[in-house]
């Protein structure tokens, strides 16, 4: 979350208040804000990586289950056809 100190400093400069920040202090505050934003984005990226891996794992499991069920169904249908031909 960006700091309100910069905004406060602009207000103080407009009113010629004696407690205004130096350019170095402003730069330091902006740098800290950027560090915080970078950390927040890094956490978001890591979270999405984990969620992505979880979804891919689930997708692979379901795809394998579908293949197995299709195989079983085809084998069942094939065996029914053979039984019908055998008894006819």
N, CA, C and O of each residue as an XYZ file, in Angstrom:
352
protein
N       0.849     -1.167      0.000
C       0.000      0.000      0.000
C       0.893      1.227      0.000
O       1.778      1.325      0.850
N       0.700      2.163     -0.913
C       1.546      3.354     -0.992
C       1.431      4.218      0.259
O       0.402      4.272      0.933
N       2.525      4.877      0.522
C       2.585      5.723      1.721
C       1.861      7.048      1.492
O       1.919      7.623      0.405
N       1.185      7.515      2.527
C       0.520      8.820      2.466
C       1.473      9.952      2.832
O       1.105     11.125      2.759
N       2.690      9.605      3.223
C       3.653     10.620      3.636
C       3.997     11.536      2.467
O       4.154     12.743      2.649
N       4.115     10.972      1.274
C       4.429     11.780      0.092
C       3.320     12.804     -0.130
O       3.596     13.980     -0.371
N       2.082     12.363     -0.051
C       0.950     13.282     -0.231
C       0.946     14.363      0.847
O       0.678     15.531      0.568
N       1.242     13.966      2.062
C       1.301     14.923      3.163
C       2.409     15.938      2.925
O       2.246     17.126      3.206
N       3.530     15.466      2.409
C       4.647     16.356      2.131
C       4.272     17.397      1.076
O       4.658     18.560      1.194
N       3.535     16.998      0.062
C       3.098     17.927     -0.982
C       2.192     18.997     -0.367
O       2.296     20.179     -0.693
N       1.309     18.562      0.519
C       0.412     19.515      1.192
C       1.218     20.500      2.048
O       0.931     21.697      2.071
N       2.229     19.976      2.751
C       3.036     20.842      3.613
C       3.841     21.841      2.788
O       4.004     22.994      3.189
N       4.342     21.402      1.643
C       5.079     22.314      0.769
C       4.155     23.429      0.257
O       4.557     24.590      0.166
N       2.927     23.060     -0.072
C       1.979     24.053     -0.573
C       1.690     25.129      0.475
O       1.458     26.290      0.141
N       1.709     24.727      1.732
C       1.440     25.688      2.818
C       2.731     26.239      3.422
O       2.707     26.933      4.439
N       3.860     25.921      2.782
C       5.178     26.355      3.246
C       5.417     25.990      4.712
O       5.878     26.801      5.516
N       5.086     24.740      5.022
C       5.270     24.225      6.377
C       6.746     23.886      6.577
O       7.388     23.406      5.643
N       7.308     24.125      7.781
C       8.742     23.871      7.990
C       9.106     22.377      8.024
O      10.283     22.036      7.897
N       8.130     21.489      8.190
C       8.413     20.049      8.322
C       8.235     19.317      7.008
O       7.496     18.334      6.962
N       8.873     19.747      5.954
C       8.733     19.027      4.695
C       9.910     18.069      4.513
O      10.979     18.258      5.093
N       9.694     17.054      3.707
C      10.713     16.030      3.480
C      11.747     16.502      2.471
O      11.463     17.283      1.563
N      12.958     15.995      2.670
C      14.006     16.277      1.689
C      13.791     15.347      0.493
O      13.097     14.337      0.611
N      14.381     15.683     -0.654
C      14.249     14.789     -1.820
C      14.754     13.366     -1.525
O      14.190     12.393     -2.025
N      15.805     13.249     -0.720
C      16.333     11.928     -0.377
C      15.318     11.147      0.457
O      15.154      9.944      0.256
N      14.637     11.810      1.385
C      13.623     11.139      2.193
C      12.447     10.690      1.323
O      11.916      9.594      1.503
N      12.047     11.540      0.384
C      10.964     11.168     -0.528
C      11.345      9.936     -1.343
O      10.552      9.008     -1.500
N      12.585      9.946     -1.862
C      13.052      8.814     -2.661
C      13.081      7.539     -1.814
O      12.722      6.465     -2.297
N      13.506      7.653     -0.562
C      13.553      6.496      0.334
C      12.145      5.945      0.561
O      11.948      4.730      0.561
N      11.186      6.817      0.750
C       9.799      6.378      0.958
C       9.264      5.689     -0.292
O       8.608      4.651     -0.197
N       9.540      6.257     -1.458
C       9.096      5.629     -2.709
C       9.753      4.253     -2.890
O       9.116      3.305     -3.349
N      11.031      4.163     -2.524
C      11.751      2.901     -2.628
C      11.122      1.845     -1.721
O      10.941      0.700     -2.133
N      10.791      2.226     -0.492
C      10.154      1.280      0.433
C       8.778      0.854     -0.085
O       8.396     -0.309      0.046
N       8.041      1.789     -0.669
C       6.742      1.434     -1.254
C       6.925      0.414     -2.378
O       6.156     -0.540     -2.494
N       7.950      0.627     -3.200
C       8.212     -0.309     -4.297
C       8.634     -1.676     -3.766
O       8.235     -2.701     -4.320
N       9.439     -1.706     -2.695
C       9.814     -2.981     -2.079
C       8.569     -3.725     -1.600
O       8.443     -4.932     -1.805
N       7.659     -3.004     -0.966
C       6.433     -3.629     -0.469
C       5.587     -4.166     -1.618
O       5.043     -5.267     -1.531
N       5.476     -3.397     -2.684
C       4.692     -3.829     -3.840
C       5.334     -5.050     -4.495
O       4.640     -5.978     -4.910
N       6.658     -5.041     -4.582
C       7.374     -6.170     -5.172
C       7.135     -7.441     -4.357
O       6.899     -8.508     -4.924
N       7.196     -7.327     -3.028
C       6.964     -8.486     -2.163
C       5.538     -9.006     -2.321
O       5.310    -10.215     -2.358
N       4.592     -8.093     -2.412
C       3.186     -8.478     -2.586
C       3.002     -9.216     -3.910
O       2.321    -10.240     -3.961
N       3.600     -8.704     -4.970
C       3.490     -9.346     -6.283
C       4.167    -10.714     -6.283
O       3.664    -11.653     -6.898
N       5.293    -10.831     -5.604
C       5.993    -12.111     -5.534
C       5.114    -13.153     -4.839
O       5.026    -14.296     -5.286
N       4.462    -12.748     -3.739
C       3.565    -13.677     -3.038
C       2.414    -14.100     -3.944
O       2.031    -15.269     -3.964
N       1.866    -13.148     -4.693
C       0.758    -13.460     -5.607
C       1.206    -14.446     -6.682
O       0.482    -15.384     -7.016
N       2.393    -14.228     -7.216
C       2.921    -15.119     -8.260
C       3.106    -16.523     -7.696
O       2.730    -17.501     -8.343
N       3.677    -16.637     -6.502
C       3.888    -17.950     -5.893
C       2.556    -18.651     -5.643
O       2.430    -19.854     -5.869
N       1.562    -17.893     -5.175
C       0.248    -18.484     -4.941
C      -0.329    -19.034     -6.237
O      -0.865    -20.142     -6.264
N      -0.220    -18.260     -7.308
C      -0.791    -18.707     -8.573
C      -0.033    -19.895     -9.149
O      -0.621    -20.731     -9.835
N       1.278    -19.978     -8.874
C       2.036    -21.155     -9.313
C       1.502    -22.398     -8.625
O       1.292    -23.429     -9.265
N       1.280    -22.300     -7.307
C       0.781    -23.443     -6.550
C      -0.608    -23.829     -7.038
O      -0.897    -25.009     -7.235
N      -1.467    -22.833     -7.234
C      -2.819    -23.121     -7.723
C      -2.769    -23.742     -9.111
O      -3.535    -24.660     -9.402
N      -1.881    -23.257     -9.970
C      -1.745    -23.797    -11.317
C      -1.305    -25.259    -11.261
O      -1.860    -26.113    -11.952
N      -0.304    -25.533    -10.433
C       0.184    -26.914    -10.318
C      -0.918    -27.832     -9.806
O      -1.053    -28.967    -10.265
N      -1.704    -27.336     -8.854
C      -2.800    -28.134     -8.308
C      -3.833    -28.431     -9.393
O      -4.314    -29.559     -9.500
N      -4.174    -27.427    -10.195
C      -5.150    -27.624    -11.276
C      -4.632    -28.593    -12.327
O      -5.379    -29.432    -12.830
N      -3.353    -28.475    -12.655
C      -2.768    -29.383    -13.659
C      -2.793    -30.813    -13.135
O      -3.114    -31.745    -13.872
N      -2.454    -30.980    -11.862
C      -2.461    -32.316    -11.260
C      -3.870    -32.905    -11.303
O      -4.051    -34.073    -11.648
N      -4.864    -32.093    -10.953
C      -6.251    -32.550    -10.976
C      -6.675    -32.887    -12.405
O      -7.354    -33.888    -12.635
N      -6.276    -32.055    -13.360
C      -6.607    -32.293    -14.765
C      -6.037    -33.633    -15.243
O      -6.726    -34.408    -15.907
N      -4.780    -33.892    -14.900
C      -4.132    -35.140    -15.323
C      -4.850    -36.338    -14.701
O      -5.076    -37.344    -15.373
N      -5.206    -36.231    -13.423
C      -5.924    -37.328    -12.767
C      -7.260    -37.611    -13.452
O      -7.612    -38.768    -13.683
N      -7.991    -36.563    -13.772
C      -9.289    -36.739    -14.422
C      -9.114    -37.307    -15.827
O      -9.879    -38.178    -16.241
N      -8.118    -36.823    -16.562
C      -7.865    -37.332    -17.911
C      -7.520    -38.823    -17.869
O      -7.982    -39.592    -18.712
N      -6.711    -39.229    -16.893
C      -6.364    -40.647    -16.765
C      -7.593    -41.476    -16.404
O      -7.780    -42.579    -16.917
N      -8.427    -40.936    -15.520
C      -9.648    -41.636    -15.129
C     -10.579    -41.808    -16.331
O     -11.194    -42.862    -16.497
N     -10.680    -40.780    -17.162
C     -11.525    -40.860    -18.364
C     -11.002    -41.938    -19.304
O     -11.775    -42.738    -19.830
N      -9.693    -41.959    -19.513
C      -9.112    -42.972    -20.394
C      -9.391    -44.383    -19.879
O      -9.734    -45.282    -20.647
N      -9.237    -44.560    -18.560
C      -9.482    -45.866    -17.963
C     -10.949    -46.265    -18.125
O     -11.253    -47.408    -18.465
N     -11.847    -45.326    -17.882
C     -13.271    -45.621    -18.023
C     -13.633    -45.926    -19.471
O     -14.447    -46.812    -19.730
N     -13.044    -45.210    -20.411
C     -13.297    -45.492    -21.827
C     -12.805    -46.883    -22.201
O     -13.468    -47.618    -22.933
N     -11.620    -47.233    -21.681
C     -11.074    -48.563    -21.948
C     -11.988    -49.645    -21.411
O     -12.283    -50.621    -22.101
N     -12.435    -49.471    -20.174
C     -13.325    -50.455    -19.560
C     -14.614    -50.563    -20.355
O     -15.109    -51.663    -20.604
N     -15.153    -49.429    -20.751
C     -16.397    -49.428    -21.521
C     -16.210    -50.110    -22.869
O     -17.063    -50.889    -23.294
N     -15.104    -49.825    -23.540
C     -14.846    -50.473    -24.833
C     -14.647    -51.974    -24.665
O     -15.148    -52.763    -25.467
N     -13.914    -52.371    -23.621
C     -13.719    -53.801    -23.371
C     -15.049    -54.479    -23.077
O     -15.294    -55.597    -23.530
N     -15.900    -53.810    -22.329
C     -17.218    -54.363    -21.995
C     -18.056    -54.523    -23.262
O     -18.677    -55.562    -23.483
N     -18.063    -53.479    -24.087
C     -18.828    -53.540    -25.339
C     -18.259    -54.629    -26.255
O     -19.014    -55.364    -26.890
N     -16.952    -54.728    -26.321
C     -16.311    -55.721    -27.175
C     -16.652    -57.126    -26.695
O     -16.938    -58.014    -27.499
N     -16.620    -57.321    -25.380
C     -16.937    -58.651    -24.851
C     -18.408    -58.994    -25.088
O     -18.730    -60.160    -25.320
N     -19.308    -58.010    -25.033
C     -20.725    -58.267    -25.322
C     -20.902    -58.677    -26.775
O     -21.678    -59.582    -27.084
N     -20.185    -58.015    -27.658
C     -20.275    -58.346    -29.088
C     -19.775    -59.766    -29.328
O     -20.389    -60.526    -30.077
N     -18.658    -60.124    -28.690
C     -18.114    -61.478    -28.860
C     -19.074    -62.531    -28.334
O     -19.258    -63.578    -28.954
N     -19.686    -62.250    -27.192
C     -20.631    -63.214    -26.618
C     -21.835    -63.392    -27.552
O     -22.311    -64.509    -27.753
N     -22.318    -62.292    -28.116
C     -23.450    -62.363    -29.021
C     -23.102    -63.186    -30.258
O     -23.891    -64.016    -30.712
N     -21.895    -62.940    -30.800
C     -21.480    -63.677    -32.000
C     -21.264    -65.154    -31.683
O     -21.534    -66.023    -32.512
N     -20.775    -65.429    -30.473
C     -20.499    -66.805    -30.090
C     -21.800    -67.611    -29.938
O     -21.873    -68.776    -30.331
N     -22.813    -66.970    -29.363
C     -24.082    -67.670    -29.136
C     -24.989    -67.679    -30.342
O     -25.977    -68.414    -30.356
N     -24.693    -66.900    -31.337
C     -25.572    -66.854    -32.515
C     -25.270    -67.957    -33.472
O     -25.917    -68.064    -34.514
